[in-house]
Amino acid sequence: MSNHAEYTGGHRGGTGATRARRTQAQRDAVTVEIGYALASAAFVAAVAFGVVTGPALFLDLSAGTVHALVTVGGTLAGVLFALRVATVLFRFHREGGLPQPSQPGRTRPDS
């Protein structure tokens, strides 16, 4: 589906209620938000993995313990990555994207 097509809800057919086309600014805002969600999720996952597996680098642990720490760290990092992406994107969707003032240069719609 191209960026220039009209959004028609959950299906591609031309029937049903058709929403207005998204502006370039709205598409850019979504792109930036997705990038932010992925970058911040990667950071959170890397920190969590480092915190859990860090002791394996500095302590003399058995091979089984090191394997367990890496497994738990990887699992935790994956879960946190998915949760961070989901929460950032759901929050962006719930807030309606970028709020636009009714008149350019104005900060409040009633001013």
PyMOL CGO cylinders between C-alpha atoms (Angstrom):
from pymol import cmd
from pymol.cgo import CYLINDER

trace = [
    CYLINDER, 0.00, 0.00, 0.00, 1.55, 3.31, -1.01, 0.3, 1, 1, 1, 1, 1, 1,
    CYLINDER, 1.55, 3.31, -1.01, 1.76, 6.39, 1.17, 0.3, 1, 1, 1, 1, 1, 1,
    CYLINDER, 1.76, 6.39, 1.17, -0.47, 8.26, -1.25, 0.3, 1, 1, 1, 1, 1, 1,
    CYLINDER, -0.47, 8.26, -1.25, -3.48, 5.94, -0.96, 0.3, 1, 1, 1, 1, 1, 1,
    CYLINDER, -3.48, 5.94, -0.96, -6.40, 6.83, 1.23, 0.3, 1, 1, 1, 1, 1, 1,
    CYLINDER, -6.40, 6.83, 1.23, -6.71, 4.98, 4.50, 0.3, 1, 1, 1, 1, 1, 1,
    CYLINDER, -6.71, 4.98, 4.50, -9.90, 2.93, 4.57, 0.3, 1, 1, 1, 1, 1, 1,
    CYLINDER, -9.90, 2.93, 4.57, -9.78, 1.31, 7.96, 0.3, 1, 1, 1, 1, 1, 1,
    CYLINDER, -9.78, 1.31, 7.96, -8.72, -2.31, 8.42, 0.3, 1, 1, 1, 1, 1, 1,
    CYLINDER, -8.72, -2.31, 8.42, -9.13, -3.41, 4.82, 0.3, 1, 1, 1, 1, 1, 1,
    CYLINDER, -9.13, -3.41, 4.82, -7.93, -2.34, 1.39, 0.3, 1, 1, 1, 1, 1, 1,
    CYLINDER, -7.93, -2.34, 1.39, -11.27, -2.22, -0.35, 0.3, 1, 1, 1, 1, 1, 1,
    CYLINDER, -11.27, -2.22, -0.35, -12.82, 1.06, -1.39, 0.3, 1, 1, 1, 1, 1, 1,
    CYLINDER, -12.82, 1.06, -1.39, -16.01, 0.51, 0.59, 0.3, 1, 1, 1, 1, 1, 1,
    CYLINDER, -16.01, 0.51, 0.59, -16.63, 1.77, 4.08, 0.3, 1, 1, 1, 1, 1, 1,
    CYLINDER, -16.63, 1.77, 4.08, -15.86, 5.05, 5.74, 0.3, 1, 1, 1, 1, 1, 1,
    CYLINDER, -15.86, 5.05, 5.74, -12.83, 6.71, 4.20, 0.3, 1, 1, 1, 1, 1, 1,
    CYLINDER, -12.83, 6.71, 4.20, -10.63, 8.93, 6.30, 0.3, 1, 1, 1, 1, 1, 1,
    CYLINDER, -10.63, 8.93, 6.30, -8.85, 11.99, 4.98, 0.3, 1, 1, 1, 1, 1, 1,
    CYLINDER, -8.85, 11.99, 4.98, -5.37, 11.49, 3.59, 0.3, 1, 1, 1, 1, 1, 1,
    CYLINDER, -5.37, 11.49, 3.59, -2.48, 11.88, 5.97, 0.3, 1, 1, 1, 1, 1, 1,
    CYLINDER, -2.48, 11.88, 5.97, -0.34, 14.91, 5.41, 0.3, 1, 1, 1, 1, 1, 1,
    CYLINDER, -0.34, 14.91, 5.41, 3.39, 14.67, 4.88, 0.3, 1, 1, 1, 1, 1, 1,
    CYLINDER, 3.39, 14.67, 4.88, 3.91, 16.10, 8.38, 0.3, 1, 1, 1, 1, 1, 1,
    CYLINDER, 3.91, 16.10, 8.38, 1.75, 13.35, 9.88, 0.3, 1, 1, 1, 1, 1, 1,
    CYLINDER, 1.75, 13.35, 9.88, 3.63, 10.64, 7.96, 0.3, 1, 1, 1, 1, 1, 1,
    CYLINDER, 3.63, 10.64, 7.96, 6.94, 12.18, 9.07, 0.3, 1, 1, 1, 1, 1, 1,
    CYLINDER, 6.94, 12.18, 9.07, 5.75, 12.26, 12.69, 0.3, 1, 1, 1, 1, 1, 1,
    CYLINDER, 5.75, 12.26, 12.69, 4.87, 8.57, 12.55, 0.3, 1, 1, 1, 1, 1, 1,
    CYLINDER, 4.87, 8.57, 12.55, 8.25, 7.76, 11.02, 0.3, 1, 1, 1, 1, 1, 1,
    CYLINDER, 8.25, 7.76, 11.02, 10.11, 9.71, 13.70, 0.3, 1, 1, 1, 1, 1, 1,
    CYLINDER, 10.11, 9.71, 13.70, 8.03, 8.10, 16.45, 0.3, 1, 1, 1, 1, 1, 1,
    CYLINDER, 8.03, 8.10, 16.45, 8.78, 4.61, 15.13, 0.3, 1, 1, 1, 1, 1, 1,
    CYLINDER, 8.78, 4.61, 15.13, 12.48, 5.44, 14.98, 0.3, 1, 1, 1, 1, 1, 1,
    CYLINDER, 12.48, 5.44, 14.98, 12.39, 6.78, 18.52, 0.3, 1, 1, 1, 1, 1, 1,
    CYLINDER, 12.39, 6.78, 18.52, 10.52, 3.70, 19.74, 0.3, 1, 1, 1, 1, 1, 1,
    CYLINDER, 10.52, 3.70, 19.74, 13.08, 1.35, 18.16, 0.3, 1, 1, 1, 1, 1, 1,
    CYLINDER, 13.08, 1.35, 18.16, 16.12, 3.31, 19.33, 0.3, 1, 1, 1, 1, 1, 1,
    CYLINDER, 16.12, 3.31, 19.33, 14.92, 3.73, 22.91, 0.3, 1, 1, 1, 1, 1, 1,
    CYLINDER, 14.92, 3.73, 22.91, 13.84, 0.08, 23.04, 0.3, 1, 1, 1, 1, 1, 1,
    CYLINDER, 13.84, 0.08, 23.04, 17.27, -1.04, 21.82, 0.3, 1, 1, 1, 1, 1, 1,
    CYLINDER, 17.27, -1.04, 21.82, 18.91, 1.07, 24.53, 0.3, 1, 1, 1, 1, 1, 1,
    CYLINDER, 18.91, 1.07, 24.53, 16.65, -0.31, 27.28, 0.3, 1, 1, 1, 1, 1, 1,
    CYLINDER, 16.65, -0.31, 27.28, 17.23, -3.87, 26.07, 0.3, 1, 1, 1, 1, 1, 1,
    CYLINDER, 17.23, -3.87, 26.07, 21.01, -3.40, 25.91, 0.3, 1, 1, 1, 1, 1, 1,
    CYLINDER, 21.01, -3.40, 25.91, 21.13, -1.95, 29.43, 0.3, 1, 1, 1, 1, 1, 1,
    CYLINDER, 21.13, -1.95, 29.43, 18.98, -4.78, 30.81, 0.3, 1, 1, 1, 1, 1, 1,
    CYLINDER, 18.98, -4.78, 30.81, 21.12, -7.39, 29.07, 0.3, 1, 1, 1, 1, 1, 1,
    CYLINDER, 21.12, -7.39, 29.07, 24.29, -5.76, 30.40, 0.3, 1, 1, 1, 1, 1, 1,
    CYLINDER, 24.29, -5.76, 30.40, 22.97, -5.56, 33.94, 0.3, 1, 1, 1, 1, 1, 1,
    CYLINDER, 22.97, -5.56, 33.94, 21.94, -9.22, 34.01, 0.3, 1, 1, 1, 1, 1, 1,
    CYLINDER, 21.94, -9.22, 34.01, 24.98, -10.64, 32.21, 0.3, 1, 1, 1, 1, 1, 1,
    CYLINDER, 24.98, -10.64, 32.21, 27.55, -8.22, 33.66, 0.3, 1, 1, 1, 1, 1, 1,
    CYLINDER, 27.55, -8.22, 33.66, 28.46, -10.43, 36.60, 0.3, 1, 1, 1, 1, 1, 1,
    CYLINDER, 28.46, -10.43, 36.60, 29.51, -13.16, 34.15, 0.3, 1, 1, 1, 1, 1, 1,
    CYLINDER, 29.51, -13.16, 34.15, 32.31, -10.88, 32.93, 0.3, 1, 1, 1, 1, 1, 1,
    CYLINDER, 32.31, -10.88, 32.93, 33.69, -9.93, 36.31, 0.3, 1, 1, 1, 1, 1, 1,
    CYLINDER, 33.69, -9.93, 36.31, 33.07, -12.93, 38.53, 0.3, 1, 1, 1, 1, 1, 1,
    CYLINDER, 33.07, -12.93, 38.53, 34.46, -16.44, 38.32, 0.3, 1, 1, 1, 1, 1, 1,
    CYLINDER, 34.46, -16.44, 38.32, 31.21, -18.32, 37.67, 0.3, 1, 1, 1, 1, 1, 1,
    CYLINDER, 31.21, -18.32, 37.67, 30.53, -21.84, 36.45, 0.3, 1, 1, 1, 1, 1, 1,
    CYLINDER, 30.53, -21.84, 36.45, 29.64, -22.42, 32.80, 0.3, 1, 1, 1, 1, 1, 1,
    CYLINDER, 29.64, -22.42, 32.80, 26.06, -23.30, 33.77, 0.3, 1, 1, 1, 1, 1, 1,
    CYLINDER, 26.06, -23.30, 33.77, 25.62, -20.06, 35.68, 0.3, 1, 1, 1, 1, 1, 1,
    CYLINDER, 25.62, -20.06, 35.68, 27.04, -18.01, 32.80, 0.3, 1, 1, 1, 1, 1, 1,
    CYLINDER, 27.04, -18.01, 32.80, 24.71, -19.78, 30.38, 0.3, 1, 1, 1, 1, 1, 1,
    CYLINDER, 24.71, -19.78, 30.38, 21.74, -19.12, 32.67, 0.3, 1, 1, 1, 1, 1, 1,
    CYLINDER, 21.74, -19.12, 32.67, 22.63, -15.43, 33.01, 0.3, 1, 1, 1, 1, 1, 1,
    CYLINDER, 22.63, -15.43, 33.01, 22.98, -15.01, 29.24, 0.3, 1, 1, 1, 1, 1, 1,
    CYLINDER, 22.98, -15.01, 29.24, 19.69, -16.82, 28.64, 0.3, 1, 1, 1, 1, 1, 1,
    CYLINDER, 19.69, -16.82, 28.64, 17.80, -14.79, 31.25, 0.3, 1, 1, 1, 1, 1, 1,
    CYLINDER, 17.80, -14.79, 31.25, 19.44, -11.57, 30.06, 0.3, 1, 1, 1, 1, 1, 1,
    CYLINDER, 19.44, -11.57, 30.06, 18.53, -12.25, 26.42, 0.3, 1, 1, 1, 1, 1, 1,
    CYLINDER, 18.53, -12.25, 26.42, 14.98, -13.15, 27.29, 0.3, 1, 1, 1, 1, 1, 1,
    CYLINDER, 14.98, -13.15, 27.29, 14.56, -10.10, 29.49, 0.3, 1, 1, 1, 1, 1, 1,
    CYLINDER, 14.56, -10.10, 29.49, 16.08, -7.86, 26.82, 0.3, 1, 1, 1, 1, 1, 1,
    CYLINDER, 16.08, -7.86, 26.82, 13.67, -9.22, 24.19, 0.3, 1, 1, 1, 1, 1, 1,
    CYLINDER, 13.67, -9.22, 24.19, 10.64, -8.75, 26.41, 0.3, 1, 1, 1, 1, 1, 1,
    CYLINDER, 10.64, -8.75, 26.41, 11.66, -5.23, 27.43, 0.3, 1, 1, 1, 1, 1, 1,
    CYLINDER, 11.66, -5.23, 27.43, 12.36, -4.32, 23.79, 0.3, 1, 1, 1, 1, 1, 1,
    CYLINDER, 12.36, -4.32, 23.79, 8.85, -5.39, 22.74, 0.3, 1, 1, 1, 1, 1, 1,
    CYLINDER, 8.85, -5.39, 22.74, 7.21, -3.67, 25.72, 0.3, 1, 1, 1, 1, 1, 1,
    CYLINDER, 7.21, -3.67, 25.72, 9.07, -0.41, 25.12, 0.3, 1, 1, 1, 1, 1, 1,
    CYLINDER, 9.07, -0.41, 25.12, 8.16, -0.31, 21.43, 0.3, 1, 1, 1, 1, 1, 1,
    CYLINDER, 8.16, -0.31, 21.43, 4.52, -1.09, 22.24, 0.3, 1, 1, 1, 1, 1, 1,
    CYLINDER, 4.52, -1.09, 22.24, 4.19, 1.50, 25.00, 0.3, 1, 1, 1, 1, 1, 1,
    CYLINDER, 4.19, 1.50, 25.00, 5.83, 4.29, 22.97, 0.3, 1, 1, 1, 1, 1, 1,
    CYLINDER, 5.83, 4.29, 22.97, 3.66, 3.61, 19.91, 0.3, 1, 1, 1, 1, 1, 1,
    CYLINDER, 3.66, 3.61, 19.91, 0.44, 3.14, 21.90, 0.3, 1, 1, 1, 1, 1, 1,
    CYLINDER, 0.44, 3.14, 21.90, 1.09, 6.40, 23.75, 0.3, 1, 1, 1, 1, 1, 1,
    CYLINDER, 1.09, 6.40, 23.75, 1.70, 8.19, 20.45, 0.3, 1, 1, 1, 1, 1, 1,
    CYLINDER, 1.70, 8.19, 20.45, -1.51, 6.74, 19.01, 0.3, 1, 1, 1, 1, 1, 1,
    CYLINDER, -1.51, 6.74, 19.01, -3.54, 7.56, 22.13, 0.3, 1, 1, 1, 1, 1, 1,
    CYLINDER, -3.54, 7.56, 22.13, -2.32, 11.16, 22.14, 0.3, 1, 1, 1, 1, 1, 1,
    CYLINDER, -2.32, 11.16, 22.14, -3.35, 11.51, 18.52, 0.3, 1, 1, 1, 1, 1, 1,
    CYLINDER, -3.35, 11.51, 18.52, 0.10, 12.12, 17.10, 0.3, 1, 1, 1, 1, 1, 1,
    CYLINDER, 0.10, 12.12, 17.10, 1.18, 15.71, 16.89, 0.3, 1, 1, 1, 1, 1, 1,
    CYLINDER, 1.18, 15.71, 16.89, -1.44, 18.15, 18.17, 0.3, 1, 1, 1, 1, 1, 1,
    CYLINDER, -1.44, 18.15, 18.17, -1.77, 21.02, 15.73, 0.3, 1, 1, 1, 1, 1, 1,
    CYLINDER, -1.77, 21.02, 15.73, -2.90, 24.51, 16.70, 0.3, 1, 1, 1, 1, 1, 1,
    CYLINDER, -2.90, 24.51, 16.70, -5.92, 25.80, 14.81, 0.3, 1, 1, 1, 1, 1, 1,
    CYLINDER, -5.92, 25.80, 14.81, -4.00, 28.78, 13.50, 0.3, 1, 1, 1, 1, 1, 1,
    CYLINDER, -4.00, 28.78, 13.50, -0.30, 28.85, 12.58, 0.3, 1, 1, 1, 1, 1, 1,
    CYLINDER, -0.30, 28.85, 12.58, 1.76, 30.65, 15.19, 0.3, 1, 1, 1, 1, 1, 1,
    CYLINDER, 1.76, 30.65, 15.19, -0.88, 30.25, 17.90, 0.3, 1, 1, 1, 1, 1, 1,
    CYLINDER, -0.88, 30.25, 17.90, -0.30, 28.06, 20.93, 0.3, 1, 1, 1, 1, 1, 1,
    CYLINDER, -0.30, 28.06, 20.93, -3.92, 27.59, 21.99, 0.3, 1, 1, 1, 1, 1, 1,
    CYLINDER, -3.92, 27.59, 21.99, -6.88, 26.81, 19.72, 0.3, 1, 1, 1, 1, 1, 1,
    CYLINDER, -6.88, 26.81, 19.72, -9.00, 29.57, 21.33, 0.3, 1, 1, 1, 1, 1, 1,
    CYLINDER, -9.00, 29.57, 21.33, -6.38, 32.34, 21.06, 0.3, 1, 1, 1, 1, 1, 1,
]
cmd.load_cgo(trace, "trace")
